[in-house]
């Protein structure tokens, strides 16, 4: 019932220190979720036949220890409940000795691709998640983000490139994790390790769009992030923590 996928960390998935990139970590979680959803009969191919699609709304990741080259890691995942229009899914990543490396929780919405609006999961769809109702789950990511600053200490521009577009014809969710870090100083990225990421996805981004990555240090190693398009519309808001 709990889905499991094993990955070996490659050189091109890691940073200059040999640690798994945050975007690569997000890809592992997304891949495991996609495979499990298909296995359950509620994956993207099955839903598309009904004119529906899953939309990742929010994800909170806690890194207990960063995986490194050339470790082999195992991701386990399972649905972890529903609430009104929200569907939840949890993840755990272990090393070869079954030490917990990463824990994460995610919130998904169902999108009607024909009517171009959100919709509630039908009873037929909800039945796929019923066997998981009694599973223990991580606390939901529901906290409000701090107010946006009047000015941002760090910012940079990125462009949505061809290889960052997925089969939905917009930027893949994992790319946004990388874009969050682009605004931070290189020295900071090399010397510090991210411990938590709480990210909310608000809008899609298409090929060629110019995006501004904004970052503001708060207190105690907490950083507020925002990705916005050329019209200054919010694409992503996130909070990261960097202890030490």
Secondary structure, DSSP 8 states (H G I E B T S, - for coil): --EEEEEE--GGGB-TTSBB-HHHHHHHHHHHHHHHHHHHT-SHHHHHTTTEEEEEEEEEEEESS--BTT-EEEEEEEEEEEETTEEEEEEEEE-TT--EEEEEEEEEEEEETTTTEEE---HHHHTTTGGGTTS--------------SS-SEEEEEE--GGGB-TTSSB-HHHHHHHHHHTS-HHHHHH----EEEEEE-S---TT-EEEEEEEE-STTEEEEEEE-TT--EEEEEEEE---
